[in-house]
Amino acid sequence: MGRIWPMLAITTCMLLTACGSGDTIADRQAPASTSTPVAAKTTTKPAPTTTVDAAALPICGDIPGAGAGAHDVLPDCRLTSRDSAGLSFIVRHKASAGGHNRTNIEVTGSDGKSLQNLYVQDTEVPSEPYLADLDVDGRDELIVPISTAIVGNSNYVIFRPKTDKLEFVEAGSVFGIGVDRTASGYIAGEAKNGPADKYIEFQKFVGSKLVFVAEIIRTYDKDGHSTCRVDDEKGVPESEFSDEEVVRRFCGEQLLRPAPVG
């Protein structure tokens, strides 16, 4: 039987406002991500010059009672990266027409000046964005949850900083119960599909994009034992590995949950 994914209302529109030059050569050469699609529209215009007091806001994820309901408008909050850039992120939530929430994330420098705005539409999930170094390169990625399903799966949009720049670009999305990485350098999303099956998709960064690598299915029996095989029903381009290589490389991969910073 093929996979039955939970129906998700996922409609995003990202408007990026950045100061800085265009894509790097690696960005232009990177193939498009084949992960769970997220509709996005990106434009560039001059960055605002206002100064924002990030310290006046509470830290995201540390607000008692926030997000008690699935459609609550979360309180405004802040994140601060602990990498070499030392950026702050001002997170503002707004209720749009029709009950769809919108999240505006303003990226500010260490001097408090605004560098970039990320607008995310239809953030229908009661949890805040967070920062984590997914690829262990010394720079934090911005992870924004945008939708969730009753079995615990969520869809996350990943923004990655460009090499040697302060600008963030939308890298792609991860679908699952969280955003993980592996010791061998892959980004992973483990999704539930009922009590017996778990699907794990592996991606990697190529330039500023997430690119599909492989997906496996782990099926559990009533005694807790499991079997692992290649997911060949997803409808994405073939993996760079053969089925035998996918099983050998990825069925034994340990998933590591990066610790959020902020």
C-alpha positions as CSV (number, residue, x, y, z in Angstrom):
1,M,0.0,0.0,0.0
2,G,1.1,3.5,-0.7
3,R,1.6,6.2,1.9
4,I,-1.4,8.0,3.2
5,W,-0.2,11.4,4.4
6,P,-2.4,13.5,6.7
7,M,-4.0,16.4,4.9
8,L,-2.3,19.7,5.6
9,A,-3.4,23.2,4.9
10,I,0.0,24.5,3.8
11,T,0.1,27.8,2.0
12,T,3.1,30.0,2.5
13,C,4.3,33.2,0.9
14,M,7.8,34.4,1.9
15,L,8.7,38.0,1.2
16,L,12.4,38.5,1.9
17,T,13.7,42.0,2.4
18,A,17.5,41.9,2.5
19,C,20.6,44.1,2.3
20,G,23.3,42.3,0.4
21,S,24.2,41.1,-3.1
22,G,22.6,38.2,-5.0
23,D,23.0,34.5,-4.9
24,T,26.4,32.9,-4.7
25,I,27.6,30.6,-7.4
26,A,26.8,27.6,-5.3
27,D,23.2,28.9,-4.9
28,R,22.7,29.3,-8.6
29,Q,24.1,25.8,-9.4
30,A,22.1,24.0,-6.6
31,P,19.3,21.8,-7.9
32,A,15.8,22.6,-6.7
33,S,14.7,20.9,-3.5
34,T,12.4,17.8,-4.0
35,S,11.3,17.8,-0.4
36,T,7.7,18.5,0.7
37,P,6.8,21.5,-1.5
38,V,6.1,24.9,0.0
39,A,4.8,27.6,-2.2
40,A,6.9,30.7,-1.9
41,K,7.4,34.0,-3.5
42,T,10.6,35.9,-2.9
43,T,11.4,39.5,-3.8
44,T,14.2,41.8,-2.8
45,K,14.0,45.5,-1.9
46,P,16.1,47.9,0.3
47,A,16.2,47.0,4.0
48,P,14.7,49.3,6.5
49,T,17.0,51.4,8.7
50,T,15.0,51.4,11.9
51,T,16.5,50.3,15.2
52,V,14.6,47.7,17.2
53,D,15.0,46.9,20.9
54,A,15.0,43.1,20.8
55,A,15.9,42.8,24.5
56,A,12.4,44.2,25.4
57,L,10.7,41.1,24.2
58,P,10.5,37.7,25.9
59,I,12.5,34.7,24.5
60,C,10.5,32.6,22.0
61,G,9.5,29.2,23.5
62,D,9.8,30.5,27.0
63,I,6.4,32.1,27.4
64,P,4.0,30.3,29.8
65,G,0.6,29.4,28.3
66,A,1.6,30.4,24.8
67,G,-0.1,28.4,22.0
68,A,-2.6,26.7,24.2
69,G,-5.0,26.5,21.3
70,A,-4.3,25.4,17.7
71,H,-5.2,28.8,16.3
72,D,-4.0,31.1,19.0
73,V,-2.1,34.1,17.9
74,L,1.2,33.7,19.7
75,P,2.8,36.6,21.6
76,D,5.7,38.5,20.0
77,C,9.1,37.2,21.1
78,R,12.8,37.2,20.2
79,L,15.6,34.8,19.3
80,T,19.4,35.5,19.4
81,S,21.9,33.4,17.5
82,R,25.0,32.2,19.4
83,D,27.1,31.9,16.3
84,S,29.7,34.3,14.9
85,A,27.1,36.6,13.4
86,G,25.3,37.2,16.7
87,L,22.0,38.2,15.0
88,S,18.7,38.8,16.7
89,F,15.3,37.8,15.4
90,I,12.1,39.8,16.3
91,V,9.1,37.4,15.8
92,R,5.7,39.1,15.5
93,H,2.5,37.2,14.9
94,K,-0.6,38.7,13.3
95,A,-4.1,37.3,12.7
96,S,-5.1,37.7,9.0
97,A,-8.5,37.6,7.4
98,G,-10.2,34.2,7.6
99,G,-8.4,33.3,10.8
100,H,-5.1,32.5,9.2
101,N,-2.1,33.7,11.2
102,R,0.9,35.4,9.7
103,T,4.4,35.6,11.1
104,N,6.9,38.4,10.5
105,I,10.5,37.7,11.5
106,E,12.8,40.7,11.4
107,V,16.5,39.9,11.4
108,T,18.6,42.6,13.1
109,G,22.3,43.0,13.5
110,S,24.3,43.2,16.8
111,D,23.8,47.0,16.6
112,G,20.0,46.6,16.5
113,K,19.6,47.8,12.9
114,S,17.1,45.9,10.8
115,L,18.8,43.7,8.1
116,Q,16.0,41.6,6.6
117,N,12.3,40.7,6.9
118,L,10.9,37.2,6.4
119,Y,7.1,37.1,6.0
120,V,5.5,33.7,6.5
121,Q,1.8,33.2,5.7
122,D,-0.6,30.7,7.3
123,T,1.5,29.7,10.2
124,E,-1.2,27.4,11.6
125,V,0.9,25.7,14.4
126,P,1.0,26.7,18.1
127,S,4.8,26.8,18.4
128,E,7.4,29.4,17.8
129,P,10.3,29.5,15.4
130,Y,13.7,28.5,16.7
131,L,17.4,28.5,15.8
132,A,19.7,25.5,15.4
133,D,22.9,24.7,13.6
134,L,21.5,21.8,11.5
135,D,24.7,21.2,9.5
136,V,27.2,22.0,12.2
137,D,29.0,24.6,10.1
138,G,29.1,27.2,12.8
139,R,26.0,29.2,11.6
140,D,22.5,28.8,12.9
141,E,19.6,28.0,10.7
142,L,16.1,29.5,11.3
143,I,13.4,26.8,11.6
144,V,9.8,28.0,11.3
145,P,6.9,25.5,11.9
146,I,4.0,26.3,9.7
147,S,1.4,23.5,9.9
148,T,0.7,20.4,11.9
149,A,-1.4,17.2,11.8
150,I,-3.2,15.2,14.4
151,V,-0.6,12.4,14.5
152,G,2.1,14.9,15.4
153,N,3.7,15.5,12.0
154,S,4.5,19.1,11.2
155,N,5.9,21.0,8.2
156,Y,8.9,23.2,8.8
157,V,10.3,25.9,6.6
158,I,14.1,26.1,6.8
159,F,16.0,29.4,6.3
160,R,19.7,29.1,5.8
161,P,22.3,31.9,6.1
162,K,24.4,32.5,3.0
163,T,28.1,31.7,3.3
164,D,30.0,34.7,4.7
165,K,26.8,36.8,4.6
166,L,24.1,37.9,7.0
167,E,21.3,37.3,4.5
168,F,18.9,34.3,5.0
169,V,17.3,32.4,2.1
170,E,14.6,29.8,2.1
171,A,16.3,26.5,1.7
172,G,13.3,24.2,1.6
173,S,11.1,22.2,4.0
174,V,11.2,19.3,6.4
175,F,8.2,17.2,7.2
176,G,7.9,15.1,10.4
177,I,7.7,15.1,14.2
178,G,10.8,17.4,14.3
179,V,13.9,18.5,12.4
180,D,16.9,16.2,12.9
181,R,20.3,15.7,11.6
182,T,22.7,12.7,11.3
183,A,26.3,12.2,12.3
184,S,27.1,11.9,8.6
185,G,25.8,15.3,7.8
186,Y,22.2,14.8,6.5
187,I,19.1,16.7,7.5
188,A,16.3,14.3,8.4
189,G,12.6,14.4,9.0
190,E,10.9,11.3,10.7
191,A,7.1,11.2,10.0
192,K,4.5,8.9,11.5
193,N,1.9,7.2,9.4
194,G,-0.2,5.3,11.9
195,P,1.2,3.1,14.7
196,A,3.2,0.7,12.5
197,D,5.1,2.8,9.9
198,K,7.6,5.6,10.1
199,Y,9.0,7.4,7.1
200,I,12.4,9.1,7.3
201,E,13.4,11.5,4.6
202,F,17.1,12.5,4.3
203,Q,18.2,15.7,2.6
204,K,21.4,17.7,2.3
205,F,22.4,21.3,1.8
206,V,23.7,22.1,-1.7
207,G,24.5,25.8,-1.6
208,S,21.5,27.4,0.1
209,K,19.0,24.7,-0.9
210,L,17.9,21.4,0.7
211,V,18.1,18.6,-1.8
212,F,16.4,15.2,-1.5
213,V,18.8,12.2,-1.0
214,A,16.7,9.2,0.0
215,E,13.7,8.0,2.1
216,I,13.2,4.9,4.0
217,I,10.2,3.2,5.7
218,R,10.6,1.5,9.0
219,T,7.7,-0.9,9.8
220,Y,7.2,-2.2,13.4
221,D,5.4,-5.4,14.4
222,K,3.4,-6.0,17.6
223,D,6.5,-7.2,19.4
224,G,8.4,-4.0,18.7
225,H,10.7,-5.4,16.0
226,S,11.1,-3.5,12.8
227,T,12.1,-3.9,9.2
228,C,13.6,-1.2,7.0
229,R,13.2,-0.7,3.2
230,V,13.4,2.0,0.6
231,D,10.4,4.2,0.0
232,D,9.9,3.8,-3.7
233,E,6.3,5.2,-3.8
234,K,7.0,8.8,-3.0
235,G,7.0,10.1,-6.5
236,V,10.3,12.1,-6.3
237,P,13.3,11.7,-8.5
238,E,15.5,8.7,-7.9
239,S,18.0,8.8,-5.2
240,E,21.7,9.2,-6.0
241,F,22.1,5.8,-4.3
242,S,20.8,2.4,-5.4
243,D,18.2,0.7,-3.2
244,E,20.8,-1.5,-1.7
245,E,23.0,1.5,-0.9
246,V,20.1,3.4,0.7
247,V,19.3,0.5,3.0
248,R,23.0,0.0,3.9
249,R,23.6,3.8,4.5
250,F,20.4,5.0,6.0
251,C,18.6,2.2,7.8
252,G,21.2,2.4,10.6
253,E,21.5,6.2,10.7
254,Q,20.9,7.6,14.2
255,L,18.8,10.7,14.3
256,L,20.1,13.6,16.4
257,R,17.8,16.4,17.5
258,P,19.9,19.7,17.4
259,A,19.5,21.7,20.6
260,P,17.6,25.0,19.9
261,V,19.4,28.2,20.6
262,G,17.9,31.6,21.1
